[in-house]
Amino acid sequence: MKSVFQKIHDLVQNPLHARIILVLAVIAIFINILPNDFVMDDADLVSGWYLIQQPSNILRFFIDYIPPEPLEGTFSPVRTAIFSLIYTLFNDTAWGWHLTSIIIHVFGVLAVYSLIRIFSKNNWVPFLTALVFAIQPLSVGPVASVAGSMDSFGIVFGLWSFYWFIRAVMNEEGHLNIQRYAIAILLAALAVFTTQLMMLIPLLFFFTDFLFLSKKQGFKKSLRQVLPFFGVVLIYMLTRYSAFGDIFAGRFFFTYFISFIGSIVFVLVVVNIFQITERRRFFKKPFILMISGVMIFLAFRTIKHNGEFRDKITFHENAVRRNPENVFLKNELAILYSDEGRFDEAEKILLEALEIDPGNKDFYFSLAEIYAYSEKMDQAMTALEKAIAIDPDFAEAYFNLAIAHTDQGDEEQGTRLFLKAVDIWKRKGQVLEAGEGFNAFQIFLLDRRGLLKQASIEDF
């Protein structure tokens, strides 16, 4: 009769069973994100991105491309098409987007398993590597939030492209397998047009092929085998040029370079780990038991971390707890508290931020709004005066102070401050802000005098 360990060993050695276990592990670890709300920039990417809300806009994804503010400067038409499909299926229902993130993570885990299995005779190596990739806490961000998952689609396409490229080059028949090669090129195109990071694919493929796969056949053959992938990147750059007027998002260059170096180092490290584990036969019972303990620890950490993405307030509370000196996180949390009517908590967290950074005008401005919502007008006016003392050209602070004075019955002072705000906007060339401010102040005055209500009744 087989022992429990032997049964587990047999399961892992069976590729189908190993894949099923990996899929079930991902589901078990991440199923608790389904009730979570949107966090970070998720709402802007879903409800605020009007381009994805009409599938008929598909041509605009490639030509007249307008990304939302969190994606400004990126050109990702395939990702836009994917987001449009998800929006068509789930609209702005958070659980549907989270379900999609779990599914794409499953495909990523299976890609890691399949890739590493090519190089390893012992199935424990790809299984444990993929399991760590599946359940480790760093995967929570890309899975538990829409903003975090932005690049996941492209990375998964890239991993599967890498898999099929290796399978094409390491063909059992001794020559390049055209069918597998074509699949690799198609997936590479999807990857590059999904996330700009995948522009690194040709370089990664070339160095992998030259150093490990075709090293006996020389530099030229390796270069020929990756030329179509360079062609994919060239097509992407030309398409981007037609949409944006440039061929590369310059501010992402450093990120791409570091990612490229990291990818090469990763390949070298993994290959050496495979060689060591195969040679020294590490995968015995004590080692597996130790690794199992580590896996259980990682799983519980990840499940707990998922709960920190429950909603925006929970997310920011945990972020502030981890970064108590980050005043900008405190300011964002205060605004979220204020939106929920939790003014005392908002005031407390903003005062903490001001103790760290007493010269921040924006924090005084936010504090004034919280005081105004709490009907503490004197304190609101004092906070606005402090903001103006820090920045005498703070037009928005002058405008809110004008509203406050007028609301307190001092229309003369309110008008003077309002005109000061308009003058600053004009001096800065912010004509639109000046016009909107003028209209808003006039409507406020009419409403305060009861004339706006009277005009509305007469109109109807």
C-alpha positions in Angstrom: 0.0 0.0 0.0 1.4 3.4 -1.0 2.1 6.0 1.6 0.5 9.5 1.6 3.8 11.0 0.4 4.1 8.4 -2.4 0.5 9.2 -3.6 1.3 13.0 -3.6 4.6 12.2 -5.4 2.7 10.2 -8.1 0.1 13.1 -8.5 2.8 15.7 -9.0 4.7 13.5 -11.5 1.6 13.3 -13.6 1.5 16.5 -15.7 -2.3 16.6 -16.0 -2.8 16.1 -12.3 -0.1 18.7 -11.4 -1.9 21.3 -13.6 -5.2 20.5 -11.9 -3.6 21.0 -8.5 -2.2 24.3 -9.6 -5.5 25.6 -10.9 -7.3 24.5 -7.7 -4.6 26.2 -5.6 -5.1 29.5 -7.4 -8.9 29.3 -7.0 -8.6 28.4 -3.3 -6.1 31.2 -2.5 -7.9 34.0 -4.5 -11.6 33.2 -4.3 -11.9 35.6 -1.4 -11.2 38.6 -3.6 -14.6 38.1 -5.5 -16.6 40.2 -2.9 -14.0 43.0 -3.0 -14.8 46.4 -4.3 -12.7 48.5 -6.7 -9.5 50.0 -5.3 -6.7 52.4 -6.4 -7.5 53.6 -10.0 -9.9 50.7 -10.7 -13.0 52.9 -11.1 -11.2 55.2 -13.5 -10.2 52.3 -15.6 -13.7 50.8 -15.7 -16.5 53.4 -15.2 -14.4 56.3 -16.3 -12.9 54.9 -19.5 -15.7 55.6 -22.0 -13.7 54.2 -25.0 -14.1 50.6 -23.7 -17.8 50.9 -23.0 -18.8 50.6 -26.7 -17.5 47.6 -28.6 -18.2 49.5 -31.8 -15.2 51.6 -30.9 -12.8 48.8 -31.8 -11.1 50.6 -34.7 -10.4 53.5 -32.3 -8.5 51.1 -30.1 -5.8 51.1 -32.8 -6.1 54.5 -34.5 -7.8 57.2 -32.4 -6.6 55.8 -29.1 -7.4 57.8 -26.0 -6.1 56.2 -22.8 -7.5 57.1 -19.3 -5.4 59.2 -17.0 -3.8 56.2 -15.2 -2.6 54.8 -18.5 -1.5 58.1 -20.0 1.3 57.7 -22.5 0.7 54.0 -23.1 -0.6 52.4 -26.3 -2.2 49.1 -25.6 -5.0 48.4 -28.2 -5.3 44.7 -27.4 -5.6 45.3 -23.7 -8.2 47.9 -24.5 -10.1 45.4 -26.6 -9.9 42.8 -23.7 -11.2 45.4 -21.2 -14.0 46.3 -23.6 -15.0 42.6 -23.8 -14.9 42.3 -20.0 -17.0 45.5 -19.7 -19.5 44.1 -22.1 -19.8 40.9 -20.0 -19.7 42.4 -16.5 -20.2 46.2 -16.9 -18.8 47.9 -13.8 -19.6 44.9 -11.5 -16.4 44.4 -9.4 -16.6 40.6 -9.0 -16.6 40.0 -12.7 -13.4 41.9 -13.1 -11.8 40.1 -10.2 -13.0 36.7 -11.7 -11.2 37.7 -14.9 -8.0 38.5 -13.0 -8.1 35.1 -11.3 -8.5 33.4 -14.7 -5.6 35.2 -16.3 -3.5 34.4 -13.2 -4.4 30.7 -13.7 -3.1 30.9 -17.3 0.1 32.6 -16.1 0.7 29.9 -13.5 0.2 27.2 -16.2 2.6 29.0 -18.5 5.3 29.0 -15.8 4.8 25.3 -15.2 4.9 24.4 -18.9 8.0 26.5 -19.5 10.0 25.1 -16.7 8.9 21.6 -17.4 10.7 21.8 -20.8 14.0 22.0 -19.0 13.4 19.6 -16.1 13.2 15.8 -15.9 11.8 15.9 -12.4 8.3 17.3 -12.3 8.7 18.6 -8.8 10.8 21.5 -10.1 8.2 23.1 -12.4 5.4 22.2 -10.0 6.9 23.9 -7.0 8.1 26.8 -9.0 4.7 27.4 -10.5 3.1 26.9 -7.1 5.2 29.6 -5.5 4.4 31.9 -8.4 0.7 31.1 -7.9 0.3 31.7 -4.2 3.1 34.1 -3.1 1.9 37.4 -1.6 3.4 39.6 -4.3 0.9 38.2 -6.8 -2.0 39.9 -4.8 -1.6 43.3 -6.4 -1.9 42.1 -10.0 -4.8 39.7 -9.2 -6.8 41.7 -6.6 -7.1 45.0 -8.5 -7.9 46.0 -12.0 -5.1 48.6 -12.0 -2.6 46.0 -10.9 -3.7 43.5 -13.5 -3.1 46.0 -16.4 0.1 44.3 -17.5 -0.9 40.8 -16.5 -2.6 40.0 -19.8 0.4 41.0 -21.9 2.9 39.1 -19.6 0.8 35.9 -19.8 0.7 36.2 -23.7 4.5 36.7 -23.5 5.1 33.7 -21.3 3.1 31.4 -23.6 4.9 32.9 -26.6 8.2 32.1 -24.9 6.9 28.5 -24.3 6.0 28.0 -28.0 9.2 29.6 -29.2 11.3 27.2 -27.1 9.1 24.2 -28.3 9.6 25.3 -31.9 13.4 25.6 -31.6 13.8 22.5 -29.5 11.8 20.4 -31.9 12.3 16.7 -31.7 12.8 16.5 -35.4 15.9 18.6 -35.2 14.6 21.6 -37.2 12.4 24.6 -36.5 8.7 23.6 -36.1 6.8 26.0 -38.2 3.4 25.5 -36.6 4.8 26.1 -33.1 6.8 29.1 -34.4 3.7 30.7 -35.9 1.8 30.3 -32.6 4.8 32.0 -30.8 4.8 34.9 -33.2 1.0 35.4 -32.9 1.2 35.4 -29.1 4.1 37.7 -29.2 2.1 40.2 -31.3 -0.8 40.0 -28.7 1.7 40.5 -25.9 3.4 43.6 -27.4 0.1 45.2 -28.4 -1.2 44.5 -24.8 1.6 45.9 -22.8 4.7 47.9 -23.9 6.9 45.9 -21.5 6.7 43.0 -23.9 8.7 45.0 -26.5 11.6 43.2 -24.7 10.4 39.8 -26.2 12.9 39.8 -29.2 15.9 40.5 -26.9 14.8 37.9 -24.3 14.2 35.3 -27.0 17.5 36.0 -28.8 19.6 35.7 -25.7 17.8 32.6 -24.5 18.3 31.0 -28.0 21.9 32.1 -28.4 23.0 31.1 -24.9 21.1 27.9 -24.3 19.1 26.6 -27.3 21.2 27.1 -30.4 24.5 28.0 -29.0 26.3 25.4 -31.1 24.9 26.8 -34.3 26.0 30.4 -33.8 25.0 34.0 -33.6 23.5 34.3 -37.0 21.0 31.4 -36.7 19.8 32.8 -33.4 19.3 36.2 -34.9 17.4 34.8 -37.9 15.1 32.9 -35.6 14.0 36.0 -33.7 13.8 38.4 -36.7 10.0 38.0 -37.0 9.7 39.1 -33.3 11.7 42.2 -34.0 9.2 42.8 -36.9 6.3 42.6 -34.5 7.9 45.3 -32.3 8.5 47.4 -35.4 4.9 47.1 -36.5 3.8 48.1 -33.0 6.1 51.2 -33.0 4.7 52.3 -36.4 1.1 51.8 -35.2 1.9 53.8 -32.1 3.4 56.5 -34.2 0.2 56.8 -36.2 -1.8 57.2 -33.0 0.5 59.2 -30.7 3.1 60.8 -33.0 5.9 59.0 -31.3 7.3 55.5 -31.3 8.2 55.0 -27.7 7.1 56.1 -24.2 10.4 57.6 -23.2 9.6 57.8 -19.5 9.3 54.0 -19.5 12.8 53.3 -20.9 14.5 52.8 -17.5 11.8 50.4 -16.4 12.1 48.4 -19.7 15.9 48.3 -19.4 15.8 47.1 -15.8 13.1 44.5 -16.7 15.3 43.3 -19.6 18.3 42.8 -17.3 16.1 41.2 -14.7 14.7 38.8 -17.3 18.2 37.6 -18.4 19.3 37.2 -14.8 16.1 35.2 -14.1 16.8 32.8 -17.0 20.4 32.3 -15.9 19.4 31.6 -12.3 16.5 29.3 -13.1 18.7 27.2 -15.5 21.4 26.9 -12.9 18.8 25.9 -10.2 17.5 23.2 -12.6 21.0 21.8 -13.1 21.7 21.7 -9.3 18.4 20.1 -8.4 18.7 17.5 -11.1 22.3 16.7 -10.2 22.0 16.5 -6.4 18.5 14.9 -6.3 17.1 17.4 -3.7 13.5 16.2 -4.0 13.3 13.8 -1.1 10.7 13.5 1.6 12.3 15.9 4.2 12.8 18.6 1.6 9.2 18.3 0.3 7.9 18.5 3.9 9.9 21.7 4.5 8.7 23.2 1.2 5.1 22.3 2.1 5.5 24.3 5.3 6.7 27.3 3.4 3.8 27.0 0.9 1.2 26.9 3.7 2.8 30.0 5.2 2.7 31.8 1.9 -0.9 30.8 1.2 -2.1 32.2 4.5 -0.2 35.4 4.0 -1.7 35.8 0.5 -5.3 35.1 1.7 -4.8 37.7 4.5 -3.3 40.2 2.0 -6.3 39.7 -0.3 -8.6 41.1 2.4 -6.6 44.3 2.4 -8.1 45.0 -1.1 -11.7 44.8 0.2 -12.4 48.4 -0.6 -10.6 51.7 -1.0 -10.6 52.7 2.7 -9.3 49.3 3.8 -6.6 49.4 1.1 -5.5 52.9 2.2 -5.7 52.1 5.9 -3.3 49.2 5.4 -1.1 51.3 3.1 -0.8 54.0 5.8 -0.1 51.4 8.5 2.8 50.1 6.4 4.0 53.6 5.5 3.2 55.9 8.5 5.5 58.7 7.2 3.8 58.8 3.7 1.8 62.0 4.0 0.2 61.6 0.5 -1.3 58.3 1.5 -2.7 60.0 4.6 -4.2 62.8 2.5 -5.9 60.3 0.2 -7.2 58.3 3.2 -8.6 61.5 4.7 -10.4 62.3 1.5 -11.9 58.8 1.4 -13.0 59.2 5.1 -14.6 62.5 4.2 -16.5 61.0 1.2 -18.0 58.5 3.6 -19.0 61.2 6.1 -16.3 60.1 8.6 -15.1 63.6 9.2 -13.5 63.1 12.7 -11.3 60.4 11.3 -10.5 62.5 8.2 -9.5 65.5 10.4 -7.3 63.3 12.6 -5.4 61.7 9.8 -4.9 65.1 8.0 -3.5 66.7 11.2 -1.1 63.8 11.4 0.0 64.5 7.9 0.5 68.2 8.7 2.7 67.4 11.7 5.0 65.6 9.2 4.7 68.2 6.5 3.5 71.5 7.9 4.3 73.4 4.7 1.9 71.5 2.5 -0.8 73.8 1.1 -2.9 71.0 -0.3 -3.3 69.4 3.1 -4.6 72.6 4.6 -7.0 72.9 1.6 -8.3 69.4 2.2 -8.6 70.1 5.9 -10.7 73.2 5.1 -13.1 71.1 3.1 -13.5 68.6 5.9 -14.2 71.4 8.4 -16.7 72.9 6.0 -18.5 69.6 5.7 -18.5 69.3 9.5 -20.0 72.9 9.6 -16.9 74.2 11.4 -16.6 77.3 9.2 -14.2 79.3 11.4 -11.7 76.4 11.4 -12.2 76.0 7.6 -11.5 79.6 7.0 -8.4 79.5 9.2 -7.1 76.4 7.2 -7.6 78.2 3.9 -5.8 81.3 5.2 -2.8 79.0 6.1 -2.9 77.5 2.7 -2.8 81.0 1.1 0.1 82.0 3.5 2.1 79.1 2.1 1.2 79.9 -1.6 -0.1 83.5 -2.2 -1.2 82.4 -5.7 -3.4 79.5 -4.6 -6.5 80.5 -6.6 -8.6 77.6 -5.5 -8.0 78.5 -1.8 -9.0 82.1 -2.5 -12.2 80.9 -4.2 -13.2 78.6 -1.4 -12.4 81.3 1.1 -14.6 83.7 -0.9 -17.5 81.2 -0.7 -17.0 80.8 3.1 -17.0 84.6 3.8 -20.1 85.0 1.6 -21.9 82.2 3.3 -21.1 83.8 6.6 -22.8 87.0 5.4 -19.7 89.0 4.4 -20.4 89.4 0.6 -18.1 92.3 0.3 -15.1 90.3 1.5 -16.3 87.3 -0.4 -16.4 89.2 -3.7 -13.0 90.7 -3.1 -11.5 87.2 -2.6 -13.4 85.8 -5.5 -12.0 88.5 -7.8 -8.5 87.8 -6.5 -9.0 84.1 -7.4 -10.1 85.0 -10.9 -7.2 87.4 -11.4 -4.7 84.6 -10.4 -6.3 82.2 -12.8 -6.1 84.7 -15.7 -2.5 85.5 -14.9 -1.7 81.8 -15.1 -3.5 81.5 -18.4 -6.2 79.3 -16.8 -9.0 80.9 -18.6 -11.3 77.9 -18.4 -10.9 77.7 -14.6 -11.6 81.5 -14.4 -14.8 81.1 -16.4 -16.0 78.1 -14.4 -15.2 79.9 -11.2 -17.1 83.0 -12.3 -20.2 81.0 -13.2 -20.1 78.9 -10.0 -19.8 82.0 -7.8 -22.6 83.8 -9.6 -24.9 80.7 -9.2 -23.9 80.5 -5.5 -24.9 84.2 -5.0 -28.2 83.7 -6.7 -29.0 80.6 -4.7 -28.0 82.3 -1.4 -30.3 85.2 -2.2 -33.2 82.9 -3.2 -33.2 84.2 -6.7 -32.1 80.9 -8.3 -35.0 79.0 -6.7 -37.4 81.8 -7.7 -36.1 81.7 -11.4 -36.5 78.0 -11.5 -40.1 78.1 -10.3 -41.0 80.8 -12.8 -39.4 78.9 -15.6 -41.5 75.9 -14.9 
